[in-house]
Amino acid sequence: MDWKNQVVLITGGTGSFGKKFTEILLEEKQPRKVIIFSRDELKQHEMKMHGYDHPSLRYFIGDVRDRERLLRAMHGVDIVVHAAALKQVPACEYNPMEAIKTNIMGTANVLEAALDVGVKKVITISTDKAVSPVNLYGATKLAAEKLTVQSNAYAAGTATRYSCVRYGNVVGSRGSVVPLFLKQRVSGTVTITDDRMTRFWLSLEQGVRFVMNCIEQMEGGEVFVPKIPSTKVVDLARAIAPEAKLNIIGIRPGEKLHEDLISDDEARHTIELERMYVIQPAEAIWFGYSWKDKGRELPDGYHYSSDTNNEWLDVNGIKEFIAPFEELFQQGKLEG
């Protein structure tokens, strides 16, 4: 795929993912144009002031809830990376209709606008919390995945294709526990909800490069899942604050002990490759089935869970992941 002729729009482009995606895209792929679509003028201004001021870069104020604005922003766009979402679990629980308007209705607007203007590829960024969801955030992201995959049914006679990427916690992103633990370390006490808890982890750069790779390979209808390590949250706390006391405060509403990236039901139509899984559409008459020839089918009863993962980060491995955030924290530049 030749990125140099592409116009790329990123919804939620001022977030942690959007900024890193933009940085790598401009440095390595040199697309014709990159459009940052987000609703906060201050974050756009700050992003520009922090060096995101490339001749190919455009800033477009708008909300994914506004379909007309999306239609205007997507004019001439080839690729849409849909990263805009309300993602704080407690905020979504407390403001359920707001989460639904942005994460579900906003996604529907993105998908429909892309079809109407002839965007070639749309990829929605999802989360492990969409698998067997226990909180509203996870439920809205599950709905967003279903909307994205099934939109291929409407697009089958056009050039537009839709796929998803689903992965775990991104180390150091906004809302991540890493900035919280770094701040709590100063007090000498780190709070953990449950000492049995495990999570999938990957770096922001890993997530960005995985999404780029999936955009290049997508046919439409797939949910791409990277093979990534798990970590015990207790080990994460020990890596960040080895001298601190651990205060177990009890699991919060809407929180799981362990996260899943592929359920056993999804595994029946999932293909395993060397560094990722491809969940093929369960019932589709369009595309996304040639992956069967590129990998192997999963055994009956398989599920990809953070507590039964084959790949783990120990305390030393975690320290390598969080080293850049230690430096930012010391400089007072770490976003929480």
N, C-alpha and C positions, 0 to 999 in steps of 0.2 A: 504493500500500500504506500502510495506517495503522499506524505503529509503536506508537502510544500504547496500543493494546489488546494488544500482544504481550508474551509472556514469552520472554526470550532466555537461553539457556544457552551459555556459552563454555567448551569444554574447553581446558585449558592456559591458563586465563584470567589467570594471573599473569605470563606471558611478555611480551615486548616488544609483540607484536601484540595480545595480549589486553588489555593495559592501555590502549593507544591506542584500540582498538576500543571499550572500555568508556567511555573519556573522551568520545569523539565521540558515541557512542550516547546517553549520558545528557544531554549538552549540547544536542544537536540533534534527537534523535528522541523523547526522553522516553517510553521504553517502560514498560509497567506494572511489569515486574520484570526485573532482570538477575542471572543466577546465575553466579558464578565457580566453576568446577569444576576443582580441581587437587589434587595429592597432597601439597604442601609447606605445612605450617601456618605456617612462618616467613615464606615469601614472601607468603602471604595476610595475615599480620599486618603485614608491612612495607608491602604495598600499601594496606592500610587506614590505616596511620599516615601515608602519603604523600598523603593527601587523598581516597582512593577510599572515601568513607564516606557515600554517598548513601542516602536513605531507601528507594530502590527497589533497592538493591544487596544481594545475599546472597552469603555465602561458604560453599562446600560442599566439604568435604575428601573426596577420593575419587580412585581411579585408574581410568583407562579399561580397565585389565586386569580390573576387577571389574564384571561385567555387572549383578549384583544392585544394586550401589551406583548405577550409571547409571540403572537403572530407577526407583530411589527419587528420584534427583535430577531426572529428566525428567518427573516427575508434573506435569501442568498446563502443560508447556512447549510453545510454538508453534514456535520457531526454535532450531536447534542450529548453532553455528559450531564446527566441529571443528578446533582448532588444536594440540591436544596431540600432541607427537612427541618422540622422541629424534632430534636433528638434527645433532649434531657428527659429521662424517664419520669421523675417527680412532676416536672412541669406539664408533661403530656397527661399524666394522671389527674392533675388538678384542673387542667384546661382541655378537656377531651375534645370539644368541638373545634378548638383551634388546631389541634393535632390532626383531626380529620380533614379540615379545610386545606391545610398545607400539604400533608403527607399523602392523602388519598385524592382529594379533588384537585389539588395542585399538580399531582402526577398525571391525572387524567387530562388536565389542560395542556401539559407539556406534550403528551403523546398525541393528542388530537391536533394541536397546532403544528407539530412536526409533520404529520401526515398531510395536512392541508397545504403546507408550503413546499412539500417535496424534499424534506431532509432525508439524507440517505441512511444514516445510522443514528440510533438513539440507545444509549446505555444507561440504565438506572443503577445507582449505587445503593445496595441493600446491606443487611446486617444479619449476624447470627441470631439476633433476637426475633427475626421473622419466622424462625423455625419453632413450631409448637409454642406460640407466644403466650406469655403469662402477664404481659402488661400492654397498655394501649399503644405505646410506641411500637412494640413488636407487631401488634395486630395491624397497625396502619402500614407498616413496611411490608408485611405479608400481602396486604391488599394491593400495595403499589407494585409488588412483584407480579401478582396475578394480572393486574391491569396491563403491565408492560408486556408480558409474554403473550397474552391473549390478543393484544392489539395487532399482532401479526396477521390475525384472521381478517382484519379490515384492510391491511396493507398488502395482502398477497398479490393483488394485481398492479401494485405500484413498485417503486424502487425503495421505499422506506422499509427498514428492518429494525426490530426492537430486541434487546437482550438485557440481562441483568448481571451484575457482579455482586456476590455476597461474601463478606469476610468478617473477621472478628474485631476485637478492640484494637484501635490504632494507638500506639505508644505516644503519649504526650500531646494528643489532639485535644481540642477544646472539650471539656467535660471529662477528660481522662483522669484516672485516679493518680497518675504519676505526679502532676503538679500539686495535687492535694497532699500526697504523702511527703513531698519535698517541703511543703509549708508546715505540715504537722511535725516534721522532724525537729524543727526549731524548738518546739514546746517539750520534746522528749517523749511524747505519746502519739502513737499512730492508731487510728481507729479502723477496725476490720469488722465487717458484718458477721462473717462466719469463717472459722479457720479451716474448713474443708473446701472452700470455694476454689474453683479453677476457671481459667479463661483462655481463649485463643488470643494470640498476640501477633502483631506484625508492625513494622515501621511504616511511617507515612510514605516514604519513598518506595517501599515494597508495594504498598497499596496502589500508588500512582502508576508504577511500571506494570503492575498486573492489569490494571484497567486499560492502559494503552495497548498491551499485548492482546487483550480480549477484543478491543475495538478492531484491531487488525484482522482477527480470526473469525469474528462473529458472522453467523449466517442468518440469525434471527430465531428467537424462541428459546435460546439457551439461558440457563443460570450458571455462571462460572464461579467455581469455588476454589481458592488456592489451598495448597497443602502448607499449613503454617503450624508453628509450635504452640504447645500449651504451657501455661505456667500456673503454679499455685500462688494465690494472692498473698499468702503468708510469706512465700519466698520473695515476692516482689517487695513487700514491706521490709524484709530483712536486707535485701539488696540496697534499698534506698536509705534505710535508717537502722543499721545493725545494732545501735546502742539504745534505741528507743523501746519503750514499753508498748506492748500490743494490747489494745483495749478492744475486746470482743463485744460489740454493741447489739448484735442480733440482726438477722436478715430483714431487709426492708420490703415493704409491699411491692410486688411486681418484679422482684429480684429472684434469679435462679441460683442454685448452687453450682450448676455446670451449664455450659451453653452447647448447643448443637449447631453444626453447619449443614449437615445432611441428615434428614430423618430416615428411618428404615423404609418408610413408604416411598420416599423419593429415590432411595437407593436402587429400586427396581428398574428405574429408567435413567440411571446415571452411568456415565462412562469414566473410568479412571485413566488418566494420563500420568506422565512422569512427575509433573509438578502441580497438577490441578485435577479437579473433577469437573465434568460437564454434565449438568442435569438437563436432560433433553425434555422437551414438552411432553407431558403425559398423554395427551390426546390431541393430536394436531394433524391436519391434512396439508400443511404448508411445507415447512423446511426445518432444518436443525437436526436431521437424522444421520448425516454422513459421518458424525463423530464415532459411530459404532465401528467404523473401519480403522480408526486412529488410536483406539485404546482397548481396554478390557472391561467387561461388565463386572459389577460388584456381586459378591456372594449374598445369598438370602440372609436377611436379618441384619445386614450391615448398617451401622449408622456412625456418623462422624461426630464424636462428642469430645469436649475438652478434657473430660476425666479419663477417657479410654484411648486417647491419642497415642500414636507411636512416637511422636517427636515432642521433646520437652526442653524447656529452658531451665537450667539450674540457676543458682544465685549468681555465679560468675557470668553466665550467658545473659542474664537479665541486666547485669551491670554494663555490659557492652551496649545493650539496647538503649539504656537511659543516660549514657555518658553525655550525649549532646544536650540533654535537658538539664543535667547537673550544671553545665557551663552557663546555659541561659539563666538558670535560677540564680547562680552566683552573680550574674550581671544585672539581675532584676528585670529580665526581659521575657520571662516565661509566662505565657498566657494560661490562665486557669479555666 
